Amino acid sequence: MEKNQHIGNFIFIEYTTPKYGNKYGIFMCKFCQEKKERVVYQVKSGYVKNCHCQQNKLNLTHGHSTNKKSSKTYETWRSIKKRCINKNHPHFKDYGGRGITICDEWLNSFSNFLKDMGEKPEGYSIDRIDNNKGYYKENCKWSNIKEQNNNKRNNTILEFNGVKKTISQWSDFTGIKDCTISERIKRGWSIEKTLTSPIRFHKKFHSSVPPFSTNAFNKNSIEF
């Protein structure tokens, strides 16, 4: 970068001492002329787009962030940006480090994120439909904890009679606990035996989960 180079709402002044493996420099705000040391790649990438003078104006516009408190929707947006861009973020390796990005429309505008996703529902969090793709409108939705757990990259998928489900989803469908299904698979049981064999309790218990007919797993009969 060259001295007096314009980048967004900043003017680059000079490089300073590198820290933590990142280049730092002095940037001057075009609006209030405040000079402040910032991480160079954060300014160049657009992660840091405004100085506090402009950010305060933006906060008043969308109403989701004040000097005292930010909304859960706003914090979600900030968290997405951090784990996709900030190399020092503890979860960067699982997101930006493996190519997960945030679209330009969201990166530079919380208002665009809010317009596309709406308010964050209570008890929900942002979820990517395809975990190998980034954060953009068509690939994101608000999901509860159970939905997110079923969408993890490390989930075990079992296929039976042409139907694919996670262990948790098969547990909901069959009534067999997910830990029982996992243990049966570890012991070398076939998927059919795992999902159709009744649970046998000790004699002091009087109930058991009834066996399921393989006909119950007909692909055409399952509601998704």
C-alpha positions in Angstrom: 0.0 0.0 0.0 1.2 3.5 -0.8 1.0 6.6 1.4 -2.2 8.6 1.0 -3.9 5.7 -0.7 -7.7 5.9 -0.4 -9.5 2.7 0.7 -13.2 3.1 1.3 -13.7 5.8 4.0 -10.0 5.7 5.1 -6.7 7.2 3.9 -3.6 5.1 4.5 -0.8 7.0 6.2 2.0 4.6 7.0 2.8 1.1 8.2 3.5 0.5 11.9 5.1 -2.4 13.7 3.6 -5.8 12.8 1.8 -7.7 15.6 0.6 -11.2 16.0 1.6 -12.0 12.4 -0.5 -9.2 10.9 0.5 -5.9 9.3 -0.7 -2.8 11.0 -0.9 0.8 9.8 -2.2 4.2 10.5 -5.4 5.1 8.8 -7.2 8.5 8.7 -11.0 8.7 8.6 -12.1 10.9 5.6 -15.0 12.4 7.7 -13.6 13.2 11.1 -9.8 13.1 10.2 -9.1 10.9 13.2 -5.9 8.8 12.8 -5.9 5.3 14.3 -3.8 2.2 14.0 -5.7 -0.7 12.4 -5.1 -4.1 10.9 -4.3 -3.6 7.2 -6.1 -6.6 5.8 -9.2 -5.8 7.8 -9.4 -2.4 6.1 -8.5 -3.7 2.6 -11.1 -6.5 2.8 -13.8 -4.2 4.0 -14.2 -5.9 7.4 -13.5 -2.5 8.9 -15.3 -0.1 6.7 -16.1 2.9 8.9 -14.6 4.8 11.8 -16.6 5.3 14.9 -18.1 8.6 13.7 -19.8 6.9 10.8 -20.6 3.7 12.6 -22.6 5.7 15.2 -24.7 7.1 12.3 -25.3 3.7 10.9 -26.3 2.3 14.3 -28.9 5.0 14.6 -30.3 4.2 11.2 -31.0 0.5 11.7 -31.5 0.7 15.5 -29.9 -2.6 16.3 -26.7 -1.3 18.0 -26.1 1.5 20.5 -23.2 2.4 22.7 -24.8 0.3 25.5 -26.3 -2.8 23.8 -26.5 -4.6 20.5 -29.4 -6.7 19.3 -29.0 -10.5 19.0 -29.5 -10.2 15.2 -26.7 -7.6 15.0 -24.3 -9.7 17.2 -25.0 -12.7 14.9 -24.0 -10.6 11.9 -20.8 -9.5 13.6 -19.9 -13.0 14.6 -20.3 -14.3 11.0 -17.9 -11.6 9.8 -15.3 -12.3 12.6 -15.1 -16.1 12.0 -14.9 -15.7 8.2 -12.3 -12.9 8.1 -10.4 -12.5 11.4 -7.5 -14.9 11.3 -7.1 -14.5 15.1 -10.6 -15.7 15.8 -10.6 -19.0 17.7 -13.0 -20.6 15.1 -11.4 -19.1 11.9 -9.9 -22.5 11.0 -13.4 -24.0 10.7 -14.8 -21.1 8.7 -12.6 -18.6 6.8 -9.7 -21.0 7.1 -11.5 -23.6 5.0 -12.9 -21.2 2.5 -16.2 -20.2 4.1 -16.9 -16.6 3.1 -19.6 -14.0 3.7 -21.2 -12.4 0.6 -20.2 -8.8 -0.2 -23.8 -7.6 0.3 -23.7 -8.7 3.9 -20.1 -8.0 4.6 -20.5 -4.3 4.1 -24.1 -3.8 5.3 -26.0 -5.0 8.3 -29.1 -3.5 6.8 -28.8 -5.9 3.8 -28.3 -8.9 6.2 -31.4 -7.8 8.2 -33.5 -7.3 5.0 -32.6 -10.8 3.7 -32.8 -12.8 7.0 -35.2 -10.8 9.2 -35.0 -10.6 13.0 -33.3 -13.5 14.8 -36.1 -15.6 16.4 -35.8 -16.5 20.1 -33.9 -19.8 20.6 -32.6 -19.8 17.0 -29.2 -19.2 15.4 -27.9 -18.7 11.8 -27.5 -22.0 9.9 -26.0 -22.7 6.5 -28.0 -25.2 4.4 -24.9 -26.5 2.7 -22.0 -26.5 5.3 -19.4 -26.4 2.5 -20.7 -23.1 1.2 -20.6 -19.6 2.6 -23.0 -17.1 4.2 -25.5 -15.7 1.6 -29.2 -15.4 1.4 -30.0 -18.6 -0.5 -27.7 -20.7 1.8 -28.8 -19.5 5.2 -31.8 -19.9 7.5 -32.6 -19.5 11.2 -32.6 -22.9 12.9 -33.2 -24.2 16.4 -30.6 -26.3 18.2 -32.0 -29.7 17.0 -32.1 -28.6 13.4 -28.5 -27.4 13.6 -27.3 -30.6 15.2 -28.8 -32.5 12.3 -26.9 -30.3 9.9 -23.4 -30.8 11.3 -20.5 -31.8 9.1 -19.5 -34.7 11.4 -23.0 -36.3 11.6 -23.3 -40.0 10.9 -25.7 -40.6 8.0 -27.5 -43.9 7.9 -29.3 -45.0 4.6 -32.1 -47.6 4.8 -34.4 -48.5 2.0 -33.3 -45.5 0.0 -33.8 -43.0 2.8 -31.0 -41.1 4.4 -31.2 -39.6 7.9 -28.9 -38.7 10.7 -28.9 -40.9 13.8 -31.0 -38.3 15.7 -33.6 -38.3 12.9 -33.8 -42.1 12.8 -34.2 -42.0 16.6 -37.2 -39.6 16.2 -38.7 -41.8 13.5 -38.3 -45.2 15.2 -38.5 -44.3 18.9 -35.1 -45.9 19.6 -32.7 -43.7 21.5 -29.9 -42.3 19.4 -27.3 -43.7 21.9 -28.8 -47.2 21.3 -28.6 -46.8 17.6 -25.0 -45.6 17.8 -24.0 -48.5 20.1 -25.6 -51.1 17.8 -23.7 -49.7 14.8 -20.5 -49.9 16.8 -21.2 -53.5 17.6 -21.4 -54.3 14.0 -25.1 -54.6 13.6 -26.6 -54.1 10.1 -28.5 -50.9 9.6 -31.7 -53.0 9.1 -31.3 -54.8 12.3 -30.3 -51.6 14.1 -33.4 -49.8 13.1 -36.0 -52.6 13.3 -35.0 -54.6 16.3 -37.0 -53.9 19.5 -35.3 -52.7 22.6 -35.1 -55.5 25.2 -35.2 -54.3 28.9 -34.4 -56.2 32.1 -37.2 -58.3 33.5 -38.1 -55.8 36.2 -39.3 -53.5 33.4 -42.6 -54.3 31.7 -42.4 -52.3 28.5 -40.4 -52.3 25.4 -40.2 -50.5 22.1 -42.2 -52.6 19.6 -40.4 -53.9 16.5 -40.8 -51.9 13.3 -41.7 -53.6 10.0 -39.3 -52.9 7.1 -42.5 -51.8 5.3 -42.6 -48.8 7.6 -39.4 -47.6 6.0 -40.8 -47.5 2.5 -39.4 -44.4 1.0 -42.7 -43.3 -0.5 -44.4 -43.5 2.9 -42.1 -41.3 4.8 -43.0 -37.7 5.4 -40.1 -35.2 5.2 
